[in-house]
Amino acid sequence: MQRRQFIVTLPWLAVATACGGGSGGGVPPVPVRGLYRSELILPTAGESALVPSAINAAGTVAGYMAESEHAPDAVAVRVESGAVQELPVPGNETGFAFGMQAGGPQIVGEHDRRPRVWGQLTTQQLPVPPGYFSGIARAVNAGGVIVGTFSDYDDAIPPEPEGSRPCFWANSAAPVALLATTPASPLGIAFAINGAGVIAGSIATASGIMIARWASAAAAVETFPHPPGALASEARAINDVGDLAGRTGFANGESRGFILRAGTAVPSLLPALAAPAPYAEALALNSSGVVVGHSTAANG
């Protein structure tokens, strides 16, 4: 089976290096402003895909290895200086790394269906509220505040709704649920948090899943309308300016990326590549408002 790889682009002269389980040798990079060196990094033996989820200011990458990009079983990893390192966990259960501290060592994700945080040399399972048994840590800011969800894999007892609840952890203490639109509709996801503590995600409402923003961990949730014709929307990222980016879905199965500029109330659709069944998502953006994501194309 062909192994999938990810590409790290670094601000150096363009030099391509293919490698198995780490970086190879080659021409030493020459610092040239505006040009990049591409480094290809393969998963270690026994895995077919290496999927990056986040990168910090030092260039350390967090992600996971698996048989395929969407496989249910995976191993959480850190990639540092081209070397792939499995993140330490107790036992052999599935793990994913989803977020990374911009200016620090913390990586967050899940292991054995429970939220987890990794430091440089340590790891800790984050608690979930009594009566719940699962969760996912999705992002962490420079201050160490972690956002994510609990009850992701729980089987709810009626009349309690089944699904994830947005929450945050401060100093690895017990999680605190973020405020929902109504107590009867607590479902949602906290996907991202910026340096000022503003949280972005999605929340269940009478009008469907909507873009959600919490000005702080204790603030009431703000919701934003769907782009015209859309049925469900979620913010996947927030920058330090306060811009949001994410995806929105339509009844015909199409998905488009969007950006919601700080100070505005209506999201704008982002262009997608031409495809028979258009599908695009915005996954991250920087403080200049440059958005990254993916889109289907005519050839797949």
N, C-alpha and C positions, 0 to 999 in steps of 0.2 A: 504494500500500500504506500502511495506517495505521501510523504510527511509534509504537512503544512508548516509554514514558517511565518514569522512576522518580521517586518522591516523597521529598524530604528533609523531615523534620519537625524544626523548630528551636524552642527554648524562648522563643517570643515570642507576641504576640497573633496569632490565626489570620488569615492573609492569604494567599489563593491567587493564584499567578502562573503562567501558562502561557507557555512560551518555547521558541524553536527554537535549539538549540545554546548555550543560556546562560540566564541569568535576566533577567526583564524589570523594568520599573520598578513603580510602584504606590505604595501607602501605606507610608511608612516604618514598620518594625516598632516597636511600643511594648512595652518589657519588662514583662510581667505574669507573675508567678510562677504556674506551673501551667497556663498556656495555651501554645499552639503556633502557629507560622506554617508553612504547608505551601508548599513551593516545588517546582514541577514542572520537570524538566530533560529536554529532548529530546536525542537523538543529533544529531550534525552531519549535514549533507546527504549523502545516499548510503547511509546506514545506517537500519535500521528499528527496532532495539532497543538500549537502553542499560541494562545490567544492573549494579547495584551489588553489590560483593562484601564491602567492608569500609569502616570509617570510623574516623578517629582522633579524639583529644581536641579537636583544633582544628576538626573538622567537615569535613576534607578526605576525599573519597570515592575509593576505587579500584574499578575494575571493567573492563568491556569493552563494545565496540559490535560489533554483528553484524546480519545480515539477520533473525535471530530469536534468541530466548533460548538455544536449544540448537543453533545453527548451528556447524558444525565450523571455520569461518573467522571470525576476530574480530580486533579491534584493542584492545590494552590502553590504558586511559585513567585519568587523574586528573581529578577534578572539584573545582575550588577556586573559592570565591566564585561559584558558579553557572556557571563557564566550564568547558567540556569541553576537556581537553588530551590529545592522543595522547602516550603515553609513548614516548620515543625508542628505536628499535631499528635494527639494521643490516639493510637489505633490507626486503622487503615480506611476510615470512612471518607466519603467524598468531600472535597473542599474546593472553594472558589475564592479568589481574591478580586475584589471589585473596586476598591478605592485606596488612595494613598495620600498621606499628608504632604502638602506642597513643600514645606520647609523642614520636614522631620522624618523620622524613621517609621512611623506607624502605618500599617497596612490593615485594611478591614475587609471582611467578607463573611463567609459562612463555612462551617465544618460540621458534618453530621446533622445538617438541617438546623444548626444553632448559630447565632451570631458570634463572630470571633474577631479579636484584634491581635495583631502581631507587632511586637517591637523589634529592635535590632537583633536581640538574642532571646526574647521571651514571647510567650503566647498566652492568651487568656480568653476563656469563653465568657461572653457577655450574658448577663442574666436576662430572663424574660419574666413578665408578671406572673404571679401565682395563678394556676389554672390554665396556663398556656405552655406550649412545649417546643416552639420553633421560632425562627426569626432570621433576618439577614441584615448585616451591617453593610451599608452601601457607600458611605463617604465620611471623611473626617477632615476637619479644618485645622488651621495652624494652632488653634487653642486647644485641640484635643477633643472637641465636641464631635461625637459620632452620631450620624443619622441613619435611619433604616426602617425596619419593620419588625413586628412580632406577629405570631399566629399565621405565618405564611403557609405552613403545611399542616396546621391543626384541622381536625374534623370537628366543626362546631356543633354544639348541642342546641337544637331549636329552643326558643326562637332567636338565638344569637346568630348573627350573619357569619358566614364562612368567608375568610379571606384575610389579607394583610392589613395591619393597622400602622399608620405612620408614627414614629417615635424618635426619641433621641436619648443618648447616654452621655452624661458628663462625668469625667473622671472615673469611668468604668463602673459607676454606681448603677442602681436599679434604673430601668428604662422609665421614661415619662412619655405618656401618649401625647401627641400633638393634638391640638383642638380640631374637631371636625365641624362640618356645617351644622349637624344636629347629632345629639347622642344616639339617635336611632340609626344613623348612617355613618359608622366610624371607619369604614374601609378606605384605604388609600395607601400611598407609598411616598416616603421621603427619599428622594434620589440624590440630592446634592445640598451642600452648605458652603457658603462663601466665608471669607475672612471676618466679615462683620457679623456672622451668625445668622444671616438670612437663609432660609431653607426653601428649597423648590421641590415640587413633586406633583402628585395627582391626588384627587379626592373624589369620593362617590357623592353625587348629588342627584336630585330629581331630574336633572337634565343630562344625566350620564356622568362618565368619568371626565373631570375637568382639570385644567391647569390650576395648580395650587401654589400659593406662596405664603410662608409664615415669616413675618418681619423679625421675629425672635422665637426662641423655643417656647415662650409662654404666650405668644400672640395669637389672636384669632386668625383663622385661615382666610386668605383672600382668594377668590376664584375669578377666572377670566373666561370670556366667551370662546367658543370654538371658532375657528375660521369658517367662513360661509360654506354650508353643506356638510361639515364634518359632524361626526357623532361622538367621538371620544378623543381626548387630548391629554398629554402628560408632559410636564417639564422634566427633562433628564439632566439639565445642567444649569448652573448660575455662575456668573463671573463676579468679580469684586465691584464692578460698576452697578450690578443689579439686573443686567440683561438675563433673560431666560431663553433656553433653546430646548427643543424636544421634538415630539412627533404627534401627528393627528391622523385619525383614521376616518374613512368614508364607508358608506353602505355597500359600495361595490368591491370592497376589499383593498382599495388603494390606501397607501399611507404616504404622507408628506412631512418633511421637516418644517419647523417654523422657528422664528425668533420673535421674542416679545421684548422690545427695548424698554429700559428703565424709564419710568415716567409716562408710559403709554398704557392703554387698556385693551388693545386689540392686537392679537398676534398676526404676523405677516408670514405667508407661506414662502418657503425657500425653493428655488428651482430644483428640479430633479432631472435626471437623464431620461431621454426618450426610451420607452420600453413598452412592450405589449401589455404588461400588467404593472404599472408604475408602483414602486415601493421604495420609500426613502425615509431615513431617520436622521435627526441631528442629535449627536451624542455628547458633544463638549464644545465649549467656546472659551476664548481668552478675553482679557479685559479690553482688547481692541475691537471686540465684536466679531472676530473671525471664527467661523463655525466649522466643525468637522463632523463627519458622519459617513453614511454610505447610501448608495442608490443602485437599484437594478438598472441594467442597460439593455440594449436591443439583443445582445448575445448572452444575457443572463446576469 
